[in-house]
Amino acid sequence: MVELFATDKLKTLYPKVKAFLEKEIYPIELQLVHGPWLEAKERLDNKRAIAKTLGLWAPYLSEKEGGIGLSMIEFGQISELLGTSPVGHYALNCQAPDIGNIELMHQSASNDLKAQYLKPLMNGDIRSCFSMTEPEFAGSNPIEMGTTAVLEGDEYVINGHKWFTSSADGAAFAIVMAVTNPDASKYERASMIVVPTDTPGFEVVRNISVMGDVGGGYISHSEINYVNCRVPATNLIGEEGSGFMLAQQRLGPGRIHHCMRWIGICERAFDMMCKRAATRELRDGKKLGHQQTIQNWISESRAEINAARFMVLHAADKMDKEGSKAARMEISTIKFFVANVLMQVLDRSIQVHGALGITDDTLLSFWYRHERGARIYDGPDEVHKASLAKSILRQYGL
Ligand SMILES: Cc1cc2nc3c(=O)[nH]c(=O)nc-3n(C[C@H](O)[C@H](O)[C@H](O)COP(=O)(O)OP(=O)(O)OC[C@H]3O[C@@H](n4cnc5c(N)ncnc54)[C@H](O)[C@@H]3O)c2cc1C
């Protein structure tokens, strides 16, 4: 917790979340991420029940909705703490992609959709997924898209091919991005539609193997065919043609959430690196940490993580005060900066652990495998850098 940004609410909550992670989550996390998902889910459901009893549930939701009503800057610091475990966010129902879908539906879904899908999602009774990217089109510019939703009577008929729909395995519904208005201007062609995963024609092709790991359940990414999927027209979120606008709304807070979580991973990997450096003996009482190269990595990592944290909290503060649109440049900046700090710190920590670092006996290999995507999803580095530079250069008249 950063003293400068520590509100009274945070001062009370932070130690409770820390104690919960230490007692309930850290001792079992390694088994959970390497075991079958259904087993992990059962054990995590028990932990979720404990979190609810302790009053830690979904801290970003308002108190009226069963949460704690944290601001973005408060949630940022809790999210960092949760990020120190790969299942921390899940334990408190703050995990992507559900948190993004919750925020999106909260702002833009009809009351019926809220009652049917959002409420059980907020309560942790079901999971969801977000289905936008397609293998045949560049996901970094999703204006081009093959999936269509054609209105027939009072139903949309959806056809398309998606992939990297994270956590689709076991999800109750997908929010699908599909072209509804092909003749509209390019940013007004697509819409977001809720598709229950038991709809005939919702066909999971496979869970995609990522660096040798197919995963399962919540920890997976699916390829999906939508084949004449019929859903009620009332499953539309917001207005027809508002898909891109809603995607932007969803991605703003989503990017901050990821950055906060990554700093938590960095802190854990850093802690592991320091413990290893302080204890691994090379020869005659000389420890790894006596080597200057290792000392450099420790110092560089410390400086980079501190910088990343302040940048993220600054972006969160701007978002709290001025909204997501005003914080666009800050969000682009942290998205690529923090993702690269994460890569560096994880890589150094693995290197300091030697062969142990690439085994599945520590969490480092899990994170290395699963977080390489950080530089790609929610906008690849290059797109954020280009967007930031354009905004800066605009101030110079270019
Ligand atoms: C772990 C993970 C989880 C994901 N989860 C989801 C999900 O739940 N739902 C979903 O819909 N999608 C998801 N995605 C997909 C993700 O959004 C896309 O991978 C991303 O938008 C990039 O699209 P692409 O893979 O088609 O790459 P492309 O668009 O083909 O880009 C390939 C590369 O080209 C470069 N590039 C692209 N544009 C530019 C540019 N303007 N200037 C310079 N270089 C450029 C970048 O290096 C980029 O990595 C996930 C991806 C990953 C890796």
The ligand as a Tripos MOL2 file, in Angstrom:
@<TRIPOS>MOLECULE
LIG
   53    58     1     0     0
SMALL
NO_CHARGES

@<TRIPOS>ATOM
      1 C1         -3.5310  -14.2180  -23.4940 C.3       1 LIG1
      2 C2         -4.5030  -13.5600  -24.4270 C.ar      1 LIG1
      3 C3         -5.8340  -13.4220  -24.0400 C.ar      1 LIG1
      4 C4         -6.7590  -12.8650  -24.9130 C.ar      1 LIG1
      5 N1         -8.0780  -12.7910  -24.5390 N.ar      1 LIG1
      6 C5         -8.9850  -12.3280  -25.4130 C.ar      1 LIG1
      7 C6        -10.3930  -12.3530  -25.0860 C.ar      1 LIG1
      8 O1        -10.7820  -12.7720  -23.9820 O.2       1 LIG1
      9 N2        -11.2730  -11.9480  -26.0360 N.ar      1 LIG1
     10 C7        -10.8910  -11.5010  -27.2590 C.ar      1 LIG1
     11 O2        -11.7380  -11.1430  -28.0580 O.2       1 LIG1
     12 N3         -9.5650  -11.4600  -27.5930 N.ar      1 LIG1
     13 C8         -8.6180  -11.8670  -26.7110 C.ar      1 LIG1
     14 N4         -7.2790  -11.8780  -27.0600 N.ar      1 LIG1
     15 C9         -6.8990  -11.4480  -28.3860 C.3       1 LIG1
     16 C10        -6.1760  -10.1040  -28.4120 C.3       1 LIG1
     17 O3         -7.0850   -9.0720  -28.1660 O.3       1 LIG1
     18 C11        -5.4600   -9.9700  -29.7510 C.3       1 LIG1
     19 O4         -4.4600  -10.9820  -29.8130 O.3       1 LIG1
     20 C12        -4.8400   -8.6070  -29.9590 C.3       1 LIG1
     21 O5         -5.8270   -7.6270  -30.1510 O.3       1 LIG1
     22 C13        -3.8870   -8.5940  -31.1610 C.3       1 LIG1
     23 O6         -4.5530   -9.0870  -32.2950 O.3       1 LIG1
     24 P1         -3.8790  -10.2380  -33.1850 P.3       1 LIG1
     25 O7         -3.4560  -11.3480  -32.2960 O.co2     1 LIG1
     26 O8         -4.8120  -10.5540  -34.2820 O.co2     1 LIG1
     27 O9         -2.5470   -9.6090  -33.7420 O.3       1 LIG1
     28 P2         -2.4230   -8.6680  -35.0710 P.3       1 LIG1
     29 O10        -3.4710   -7.6210  -35.0640 O.co2     1 LIG1
     30 O11        -2.3170   -9.5430  -36.2530 O.co2     1 LIG1
     31 O12        -1.0280   -7.9910  -34.7560 O.3       1 LIG1
     32 C14         0.1860   -8.7640  -34.7570 C.3       1 LIG1
     33 C15         1.3310   -7.8870  -34.3200 C.3       1 LIG1
     34 O13         1.4860   -6.8360  -35.2520 O.3       1 LIG1
     35 C16         2.0140   -5.6960  -34.6170 C.3       1 LIG1
     36 N5          1.1390   -4.5450  -34.8930 N.ar      1 LIG1
     37 C17        -0.2090   -4.5310  -34.9180 C.ar      1 LIG1
     38 N6         -0.6680   -3.2900  -35.1870 N.ar      1 LIG1
     39 C18         0.4140   -2.5140  -35.3360 C.ar      1 LIG1
     40 C19         0.6310   -1.1330  -35.6160 C.ar      1 LIG1
     41 N7         -0.4180   -0.2970  -35.7720 N.pl3     1 LIG1
     42 N8          1.9060   -0.6790  -35.7000 N.ar      1 LIG1
     43 C20         2.9480   -1.5220  -35.5210 C.ar      1 LIG1
     44 N9          2.8270   -2.8270  -35.2650 N.ar      1 LIG1
     45 C21         1.5830   -3.3050  -35.1710 C.ar      1 LIG1
     46 C22         2.0700   -5.9960  -33.1270 C.3       1 LIG1
     47 O14         3.3750   -6.3630  -32.7690 O.3       1 LIG1
     48 C23         1.1420   -7.1800  -32.9930 C.3       1 LIG1
     49 O15         1.4850   -8.0180  -31.8820 O.3       1 LIG1
     50 C24        -6.3340  -12.4050  -26.1860 C.ar      1 LIG1
     51 C25        -5.0040  -12.5270  -26.5590 C.ar      1 LIG1
     52 C26        -4.0870  -13.0940  -25.7050 C.ar      1 LIG1
     53 C27        -2.6490  -13.2180  -26.1480 C.3       1 LIG1
@<TRIPOS>BOND
     1     1     2 1
     2     2     3 ar
     3     2    52 ar
     4     3     4 ar
     5     4     5 ar
     6     4    50 ar
     7     5     6 ar
     8     6     7 ar
     9     6    13 1
    10     7     8 2
    11     7     9 ar
    12     9    10 ar
    13    10    11 2
    14    10    12 ar
    15    12    13 ar
    16    13    14 ar
    17    14    15 1
    18    14    50 ar
    19    15    16 1
    20    16    17 1
    21    16    18 1
    22    18    19 1
    23    18    20 1
    24    20    21 1
    25    20    22 1
    26    22    23 1
    27    23    24 1
    28    24    25 2
    29    24    26 1
    30    24    27 1
    31    27    28 1
    32    28    29 2
    33    28    30 1
    34    28    31 1
    35    31    32 1
    36    32    33 1
    37    33    34 1
    38    33    48 1
    39    34    35 1
    40    35    36 1
    41    35    46 1
    42    36    37 ar
    43    36    45 ar
    44    37    38 ar
    45    38    39 ar
    46    39    40 ar
    47    39    45 ar
    48    40    41 1
    49    40    42 ar
    50    42    43 ar
    51    43    44 ar
    52    44    45 ar
    53    46    47 1
    54    46    48 1
    55    48    49 1
    56    50    51 ar
    57    51    52 ar
    58    52    53 1
@<TRIPOS>SUBSTRUCTURE
     1 LIG1         1 GROUP 0 **** ****
